[in-house]
């Protein structure tokens, strides 16, 4: 019997060690999950960038140059540019207004017509007086966007104006019912296709 009692304290000590390790692992996992969720929540999305964007009327009236991006949530090319655009916005936000206009919102139809938006992403560059000076269409490498923005700030001609990159095509039904137009004109969301009468 003496042998049984002598071995019990060491077994209890082993249980305490095991419980301590389990508690330590639980604390470490909790910390990792907490910081993992925080990092995950700071990854930009089209939606978060649109929410943080400067309203168009403010951008065109505040005396700073502006970059207006016409986009859609379903646009693969728009989504592919999110990481680069987030870095660009962080770098240039003190000097340039960043505006995002969703082409699926009929509110922006006049602007889409004015700036000939026939594919997305479509970027329209405005000087500090609110006048359009250039545009680019489709995915643009970060260095191309940066060169254009530097020129915009310096009030110089944009080196890559009218540049075209990969863009998303719409698979929407381009009938008058879905586009809300019965005048036979091309809707900018149609990517150049004619509206059916």
Secondary structure by P-SEA (a helix, b strand, c coil): caaaaaaaaaaaaaaaaaaaaaaaaaaaaaaaaaaaaaaaaacccaaaaaaacccaaaaacccbbbbbbbcccccaaaaaaaaaaaaaaaaccccbbbbbbbcccccaaaaaaaaccccccbbbbbcccccccccccccccaaaaaaaaaaaaacccccccccccbbbbbccccccccccccccccccccccccccc
